[in-house]
Amino acid sequence: MTDTPAAPRVCIIGAGCSGITTAKRLKEFGISYDQFEMSDDIGGNWYFKNPNGRSSVYESLHIDTSTQRLQFEDFPAPADYPDFPHHTLIHRYFKDYVEHFGLRENIEFGIEVKRAARNADGGWDVTLSSGVVRRYTDLVVANGHHWAPRMPRFEGDFAGELFHAHHYVNPFSPVELRGKRVIVVGMGNSAMDLASELSFPWMAKKLYVSARRGVWVLPKYRNGQAADKVMAPPDIPKEQALAASRALIRDLVGNMSNYGLPEPDHEPLSAHPSVSADFLTKAGSGDIHMLPEIKGFEGHTVHLVDGTSVEADVVICATGYDMKFPFFDHSEADLHPDQDHRYPLFKRVVKPGVEHLYYAGLAQSSPTIVNLAEQQSKLIARLITGQYALPSVEEQERIMVADEAAHLEQYYASPRHTIQIDFGRYCLDLMEEIEAGERRARAGTPA
């Protein structure tokens, strides 16, 4: 182990939901930290029209996770919050959390971390947009992973408007969509929200959805309750819970072709859930028209992989996001995702062999990412203070491979699924690892 100063000093990059709950944990543990946020307020992705340009929130967005599932452990959401709050309520909740726990005074707003480099002492030299360089013993990366749009490549040139869903605000911004022929590319949650919103006959002249494959569309409610309130307990064997859940979904929604949608080429829950209150009804009502994958463009003509074509004025790509850490030097290959969009981490927190570096919220969590870092911070704070000790690097790597296999085995191979986890099972496993690490720390040796 590299020697570090007795008193830790931590840098937290970002003040979205992952950054603020990590800061709260470090404060509880008496750990000194600085927190840097590019924007003028907290909230990250949930800050509508965030001036840092990194929010993907559109005006009509409601969260797909129920309030019961997303709230922090020791800060319940207001009792009058609905099951699926509007983004303004989510942002308000985060701001109230920051005020309640006195976290704002430690956040330096309008400051971007331009570079974070490992130094000879085993810590981190952090260069700020102000030009100042500060030295820290530990670094927490909480910069989010829904801000760098991933655009597909198409043949030819499109004469209309082509943009990523990241830039969509409403049917009138960034472009006027009323009366236009619109194609939404993708069938994830954002794609379904946008397609449902734009498919009213008085809005888009014609609304298409182009998809490479069919998906299972899940309703938000089941038997009058928010569907995620009645998820299988995480201590039930995964195979048993998965089989029961798949049977329930098939019984609940039936065949996708009944709604005029393509049949999925995979089982329910073999992809990150696509949840919508409106999409199936809009598709079944004939307001949404399905297309196969887009091959390329020729003016306003959109050529499809099956040899057919349609005319369009606007194409909106709801095609996901890339993980990016622009503050790490590109020569540091181990600090960047690989070409397959994979970035394995021990317990989705630690990069084996890279000391004093922690990731908060870097996972695609089902049902929610909002309170994921709250759980991860329990390990981070104990590791920084020495109450928890990591296994050996070799053991971390072995466990990491096994964990990835367990979490990803149910999903088809896709960049969308490289950091997927089951929140409930992940948390049970994380708590067991923390207990094991505390025993290692007391014994004074790694596993």
Summary of the structure (lengths in Angstrom):
residues: 447
radius of gyration: 22.6
end to end distance: 14.2
largest distance: 69.3
contacts: 1421
relative contact order: 0.15
helix: 30%
strand: 22%
